[in-house]
Amino acid sequence: MDTETNLDEDKRIDKAAYVLKAVAHPLRIKIIQMLNDNKELNVSTIYKNLNAEQSLISHHLINMRDKGILDIRRSGKNIYYFLVDTAVADVIQCIYKSKILN
């Protein structure tokens, strides 16, 4: 490999590590699973289904949005969150299916 190819691969690896760190929390994984199953949800639905404080869920949603994992759609007073790319949910499912958790 030439130097440019190595730099491109290094950038991809750095980005993958960045995304994995961004979702490395049990509540964030649950949120991702919920959004993958439902396409989009508002904050109220998420925190009620997870039986967690609204402020805590909002914090996690904002963090994942800032890191490019989630995005929003506004409808009146409601803000709906959705996954930018379902590949993150696919990675979580691969981990579930792996021998790592058994």
N, CA, C and O atoms as a DFTB+ gen file, in Angstrom:
408 C
 N C O
     1  1       0.838      -1.193       0.000
     2  2       0.000       0.000       0.000
     3  2       0.874       1.243       0.000
     4  3       1.938       1.283       0.618
     5  1       0.397       2.249      -0.706
     6  2       1.143       3.493      -0.686
     7  2       0.712       4.349       0.507
     8  3      -0.244       4.017       1.207
     9  1       1.413       5.431       0.723
    10  2       1.167       6.294       1.889
    11  2      -0.243       6.874       1.884
    12  3      -0.881       6.959       2.933
    13  1      -0.738       7.276       0.704
    14  2      -2.082       7.855       0.617
    15  2      -3.152       6.823       0.989
    16  3      -4.114       7.155       1.681
    17  1      -2.995       5.602       0.544
    18  2      -3.940       4.540       0.877
    19  2      -3.919       4.266       2.372
    20  3      -4.970       4.061       2.980
    21  1      -2.733       4.262       2.967
    22  2      -2.616       4.064       4.415
    23  2      -3.309       5.174       5.182
    24  3      -3.961       4.913       6.193
    25  1      -3.179       6.415       4.715
    26  2      -3.833       7.546       5.387
    27  2      -5.349       7.423       5.282
    28  3      -6.056       7.677       6.257
    29  1      -5.858       7.036       4.114
    30  2      -7.303       6.853       3.948
    31  2      -7.815       5.762       4.878
    32  3      -8.859       5.921       5.509
    33  1      -7.082       4.650       4.966
    34  2      -7.477       3.547       5.847
    35  2      -7.420       3.986       7.308
    36  3      -8.298       3.633       8.094
    37  1      -6.408       4.741       7.670
    38  2      -6.303       5.259       9.040
    39  2      -7.489       6.162       9.381
    40  3      -8.007       6.104      10.496
    41  1      -7.916       6.984       8.445
    42  2      -9.077       7.861       8.668
    43  2     -10.343       7.041       8.875
    44  3     -11.164       7.358       9.735
    45  1     -10.494       5.982       8.078
    46  2     -11.671       5.120       8.223
    47  2     -11.672       4.415       9.574
    48  3     -12.714       4.308      10.221
    49  1     -10.517       3.940       9.996
    50  2     -10.405       3.275      11.293
    51  2     -10.695       4.255      12.419
    52  3     -11.391       3.916      13.375
    53  1     -10.165       5.468      12.311
    54  2     -10.427       6.498      13.331
    55  2     -11.916       6.820      13.406
    56  3     -12.461       6.972      14.499
    57  1     -12.577       6.924      12.257
    58  2     -14.008       7.226      12.234
    59  2     -14.806       6.076      12.834
    60  3     -15.763       6.308      13.573
    61  1     -14.426       4.840      12.525
    62  2     -15.115       3.679      13.097
    63  2     -14.985       3.679      14.615
    64  3     -15.962       3.426      15.321
    65  1     -13.799       3.957      15.118
    66  2     -13.599       4.011      16.570
    67  2     -14.427       5.133      17.180
    68  3     -14.990       4.966      18.262
    69  1     -14.506       6.260      16.509
    70  2     -15.296       7.406      16.974
    71  2     -16.772       7.030      17.109
    72  3     -17.406       7.337      18.118
    73  1     -17.311       6.368      16.094
    74  2     -18.724       5.964      16.120
    75  2     -18.966       4.923      17.207
    76  3     -19.950       5.013      17.940
    77  1     -18.082       3.939      17.317
    78  2     -18.258       2.900      18.340
    79  2     -18.201       3.493      19.745
    80  3     -18.972       3.087      20.615
    81  1     -17.312       4.433      19.975
    82  2     -17.254       5.099      21.289
    83  2     -18.542       5.881      21.550
    84  3     -19.028       5.933      22.679
    85  1     -19.083       6.481      20.504
    86  2     -20.292       7.304      20.647
    87  2     -21.519       6.487      21.033
    88  3     -22.447       7.020      21.642
    89  1     -21.536       5.212      20.690
    90  2     -22.700       4.380      21.012
    91  2     -22.431       3.420      22.166
    92  3     -23.286       2.602      22.507
    93  1     -21.261       3.515      22.762
    94  2     -20.851       2.565      23.802
    95  2     -21.470       2.903      25.161
    96  3     -20.768       3.242      26.114
    97  1     -22.774       2.805      25.223
    98  2     -23.506       3.008      26.475
    99  2     -24.811       2.219      26.356
   100  3     -25.452       2.258      25.305
   101  1     -25.214       1.514      27.397
   102  2     -26.436       0.701      27.302
   103  2     -27.678       1.467      26.846
   104  3     -28.444       0.955      26.030
   105  1     -27.892       2.673      27.352
   106  2     -29.072       3.437      26.926
   107  2     -28.982       3.837      25.460
   108  3     -29.988       3.837      24.751
   109  1     -27.799       4.171      25.010
   110  2     -27.642       4.548      23.606
   111  2     -27.909       3.356      22.695
   112  3     -28.523       3.499      21.637
   113  1     -27.452       2.194      23.105
   114  2     -27.714       0.987      22.316
   115  2     -29.216       0.713      22.264
   116  3     -29.743       0.358      21.209
   117  1     -29.906       0.874      23.387
   118  2     -31.361       0.676      23.409
   119  2     -32.072       1.686      22.514
   120  3     -33.025       1.342      21.815
   121  1     -31.607       2.928      22.538
   122  2     -32.199       3.970      21.691
   123  2     -32.010       3.610      20.219
   124  3     -32.942       3.721      19.421
   125  1     -30.813       3.182      19.869
   126  2     -30.536       2.803      18.483
   127  2     -31.430       1.651      18.054
   128  3     -31.964       1.659      16.945
   129  1     -31.596       0.668      18.915
   130  2     -32.472      -0.461      18.591
   131  2     -33.916       0.003      18.399
   132  3     -34.590      -0.429      17.465
   133  1     -34.383       0.878      19.277
   134  2     -35.749       1.388      19.159
   135  2     -35.940       2.146      17.843
   136  3     -36.945       1.968      17.154
   137  1     -34.967       2.988      17.504
   138  2     -35.081       3.757      16.273
   139  2     -34.960       2.861      15.045
   140  3     -35.598       3.120      14.024
   141  1     -34.165       1.834      15.131
   142  2     -34.053       0.904      14.019
   143  2     -35.376       0.152      13.804
   144  3     -35.770      -0.113      12.668
   145  1     -36.043      -0.181      14.890
   146  2     -37.326      -0.889      14.809
   147  2     -38.484       0.015      14.380
   148  3     -39.432      -0.445      13.745
   149  1     -38.405       1.300      14.728
   150  2     -39.534       2.211      14.517
   151  2     -39.280       3.330      13.521
   152  3     -40.163       4.157      13.296
   153  1     -38.122       3.379      12.931
   154  2     -37.721       4.395      11.944
   155  2     -37.512       5.774      12.558
   156  3     -36.464       6.381      12.340
   157  1     -38.474       6.287      13.318
   158  2     -38.296       7.565      14.007
   159  2     -39.232       7.618      15.211
   160  3     -40.333       7.069      15.203
   161  1     -38.743       8.308      16.253
   162  2     -39.524       8.449      17.491
   163  2     -39.248       9.809      18.099
   164  3     -38.182      10.390      17.896
   165  1     -40.234      10.319      18.859
   166  2     -39.985      11.558      19.589
   167  2     -39.409      11.225      20.970
   168  3     -39.438      10.077      21.413
   169  1     -38.893      12.244      21.629
   170  2     -38.229      12.062      22.924
   171  2     -39.169      11.436      23.941
   172  3     -38.767      10.542      24.687
   173  1     -40.412      11.891      23.980
   174  2     -41.376      11.378      24.964
   175  2     -41.557       9.871      24.828
   176  3     -41.559       9.150      25.826
   177  1     -41.707       9.406      23.622
   178  2     -41.891       7.972      23.394
   179  2     -40.656       7.197      23.836
   180  3     -40.767       6.136      24.450
   181  1     -39.492       7.726      23.524
   182  2     -38.244       7.033      23.883
   183  2     -38.088       6.936      25.392
   184  3     -37.853       5.848      25.917
   185  1     -38.213       8.057      26.101
   186  2     -37.966       7.989      27.545
   187  2     -39.046       7.201      28.277
   188  3     -38.755       6.555      29.284
   189  1     -40.272       7.237      27.799
   190  2     -41.317       6.425      28.438
   191  2     -41.071       4.932      28.230
   192  3     -41.238       4.141      29.158
   193  1     -40.678       4.548      27.025
   194  2     -40.404       3.134      26.740
   195  2     -39.166       2.620      27.479
   196  3     -39.086       1.436      27.804
   197  1     -38.219       3.492      27.740
   198  2     -37.001       3.080      28.439
   199  2     -37.094       3.296      29.944
   200  3     -36.186       2.929      30.690
   201  1     -38.196       3.893      30.383
   202  2     -38.396       4.157      31.804
   203  2     -37.204       4.919      32.392
   204  3     -36.648       4.545      33.425
   205  1     -36.832       5.997      31.700
   206  2     -35.682       6.803      32.108
   207  2     -36.093       8.273      32.156
   208  3     -37.132       8.661      31.621
   209  1     -35.275       9.063      32.793
   210  2     -35.542      10.502      32.883
   211  2     -35.435      11.146      31.503
   212  3     -34.557      10.816      30.705
   213  1     -36.350      12.067      31.250
   214  2     -36.368      12.768      29.968
   215  2     -35.053      13.497      29.717
   216  3     -34.546      13.482      28.596
   217  1     -34.497      14.131      30.737
   218  2     -33.259      14.891      30.560
   219  2     -32.084      13.983      30.199
   220  3     -31.224      14.365      29.405
   221  1     -32.047      12.784      30.777
   222  2     -30.979      11.834      30.470
   223  2     -31.091      11.347      29.028
   224  3     -30.089      11.276      28.317
   225  1     -32.294      11.016      28.598
   226  2     -32.505      10.565      27.217
   227  2     -32.167      11.689      26.241
   228  3     -31.521      11.455      25.219
   229  1     -32.601      12.904      26.555
   230  2     -32.285      14.047      25.693
   231  2     -30.781      14.236      25.557
   232  3     -30.282      14.514      24.466
   233  1     -30.069      14.087      26.647
   234  2     -28.602      14.199      26.625
   235  2     -28.009      13.185      25.649
   236  3     -27.174      13.541      24.817
   237  1     -28.430      11.933      25.745
   238  2     -27.902      10.885      24.863
   239  2     -28.291      11.150      23.403
   240  3     -27.475      10.952      22.502
   241  1     -29.505      11.588      23.169
   242  2     -29.953      11.879      21.808
   243  2     -29.139      13.013      21.198
   244  3     -28.705      12.924      20.049
   245  1     -28.936      14.065      21.956
   246  2     -28.166      15.212      21.463
   247  2     -26.732      14.796      21.171
   248  3     -26.167      15.185      20.149
   249  1     -26.145      14.010      22.058
   250  2     -24.776      13.546      21.863
   251  2     -24.649      12.739      20.577
   252  3     -23.729      12.961      19.791
   253  1     -25.570      11.804      20.360
   254  2     -25.499      10.986      19.151
   255  2     -25.810      11.802      17.898
   256  3     -25.284      11.517      16.822
   257  1     -26.657      12.807      18.038
   258  2     -26.928      13.690      16.896
   259  2     -25.687      14.514      16.564
   260  3     -25.330      14.659      15.395
   261  1     -25.039      15.046      17.579
   262  2     -23.822      15.830      17.367
   263  2     -22.728      15.019      16.682
   264  3     -21.903      15.568      15.953
   265  1     -22.726      13.719      16.919
   266  2     -21.699      12.842      16.342
   267  2     -22.122      12.226      15.007
   268  3     -21.405      11.396      14.449
   269  1     -23.282      12.634      14.501
   270  2     -23.710      12.219      13.176
   271  2     -24.393      10.868      13.101
   272  3     -24.599      10.338      12.010
   273  1     -24.748      10.302      14.251
   274  2     -25.400       8.991      14.271
   275  2     -26.907       9.135      14.091
   276  3     -27.544       8.310      13.436
   277  1     -27.466      10.181      14.672
   278  2     -28.898      10.470      14.578
   279  2     -29.110      11.812      13.897
   280  3     -28.206      12.645      13.823
   281  1     -30.320      11.998      13.404
   282  2     -30.740      13.304      12.914
   283  2     -32.183      13.511      13.357
   284  3     -32.789      12.619      13.951
   285  1     -32.729      14.682      13.070
   286  2     -34.086      15.001      13.514
   287  2     -34.961      15.449      12.350
   288  3     -34.494      15.886      11.299
   289  1     -36.257      15.312      12.605
   290  2     -37.288      15.874      11.734
   291  2     -38.258      16.596      12.650
   292  3     -38.755      16.016      13.616
   293  1     -38.529      17.857      12.351
   294  2     -39.474      18.631      13.149
   295  2     -40.868      18.551      12.538
   296  3     -41.047      18.612      11.322
   297  1     -41.851      18.413      13.431
   298  2     -43.253      18.427      13.016
   299  2     -44.029      19.169      14.092
   300  3     -44.353      18.608      15.139
   301  1     -44.321      20.421      13.826
   302  2     -44.965      21.248      14.849
   303  2     -44.038      21.399      16.037
   304  3     -42.885      21.803      15.887
   305  1     -44.545      21.072      17.229
   306  2     -43.734      21.167      18.449
   307  2     -42.907      19.911      18.696
   308  3     -42.056      19.887      19.585
   309  1     -43.155      18.881      17.918
   310  2     -42.460      17.607      18.125
   311  2     -41.173      17.526      17.321
   312  3     -41.082      18.020      16.197
   313  1     -40.184      16.891      17.930
   314  2     -38.931      16.590      17.256
   315  2     -38.808      15.075      17.213
   316  3     -38.849      14.406      18.246
   317  1     -38.658      14.547      16.016
   318  2     -38.531      13.108      15.825
   319  2     -37.086      12.770      15.476
   320  3     -36.492      13.375      14.584
   321  1     -36.534      11.801      16.189
   322  2     -35.170      11.342      15.943
   323  2     -35.196      10.108      15.058
   324  3     -36.110       9.288      15.136
   325  1     -34.178       9.991      14.215
   326  2     -34.033       8.801      13.373
   327  2     -32.545       8.530      13.136
   328  3     -31.704       9.420      13.268
   329  1     -32.247       7.285      12.784
   330  2     -30.869       6.889      12.483
   331  2     -30.472       7.451      11.127
   332  3     -31.228       7.365      10.160
   333  1     -29.273       8.027      11.068
   334  2     -28.753       8.510       9.794
   335  2     -28.427       7.325       8.892
   336  3     -28.646       7.376       7.681
   337  1     -27.909       6.269       9.485
   338  2     -27.536       5.071       8.741
   339  2     -27.789       3.864       9.644
   340  3     -27.327       3.838      10.785
   341  1     -28.499       2.890       9.156
   342  2     -28.823       1.714       9.977
   343  2     -27.629       0.783      10.178
   344  3     -27.748      -0.218      10.884
   345  1     -26.488       1.091       9.576
   346  2     -25.299       0.247       9.746
   347  2     -24.902       0.144      11.219
   348  3     -24.393      -0.891      11.648
   349  1     -25.127       1.199      11.991
   350  2     -24.803       1.159      13.426
   351  2     -25.647       0.089      14.114
   352  3     -25.134      -0.672      14.934
   353  1     -26.922       0.027      13.790
   354  2     -27.801      -1.008      14.356
   355  2     -27.371      -2.390      13.877
   356  3     -27.457      -3.361      14.629
   357  1     -26.915      -2.485      12.648
   358  2     -26.439      -3.763      12.111
   359  2     -25.218      -4.257      12.887
   360  3     -25.101      -5.450      13.168
   361  1     -24.321      -3.352      13.230
   362  2     -23.129      -3.724      14.007
   363  2     -23.547      -4.255      15.380
   364  3     -23.003      -5.253      15.852
   365  1     -24.496      -3.601      16.009
   366  2     -24.995      -4.052      17.314
   367  2     -25.598      -5.451      17.184
   368  3     -25.366      -6.309      18.036
   369  1     -26.363      -5.681      16.133
   370  2     -26.948      -7.007      15.918
   371  2     -25.872      -8.062      15.688
   372  3     -26.009      -9.197      16.146
   373  1     -24.810      -7.699      14.985
   374  2     -23.693      -8.640      14.779
   375  2     -23.045      -9.009      16.106
   376  3     -22.678     -10.165      16.319
   377  1     -22.904      -8.052      16.984
   378  2     -22.329      -8.329      18.306
   379  2     -23.241      -9.257      19.089
   380  3     -22.774     -10.187      19.747
   381  1     -24.554      -9.003      19.017
   382  2     -25.512      -9.882      19.696
   383  2     -25.401     -11.323      19.219
   384  3     -25.501     -12.258      20.013
   385  1     -25.195     -11.493      17.931
   386  2     -25.126     -12.831      17.342
   387  2     -23.779     -13.512      17.536
   388  3     -23.653     -14.719      17.329
   389  1     -22.787     -12.750      17.928
   390  2     -21.428     -13.291      18.022
   391  2     -21.243     -14.134      19.282
   392  3     -22.101     -14.155      20.164
   393  1     -20.146     -14.803      19.345
   394  2     -19.800     -15.611      20.508
   395  2     -19.316     -14.743      21.672
   396  3     -19.173     -15.234      22.792
   397  1     -19.070     -13.492      21.421
   398  2     -18.576     -12.565      22.456
   399  2     -19.538     -12.525      23.644
   400  3     -19.100     -12.488      24.794
   401  1     -20.834     -12.533      23.375
   402  2     -21.837     -12.387      24.437
   403  2     -22.290     -13.720      25.023
   404  3     -23.059     -13.742      25.985
   405  1     -21.839     -14.793      24.477
   406  2     -22.262     -16.110      24.979
   407  2     -21.319     -16.665      26.014
   408  3     -21.542     -17.762      26.528
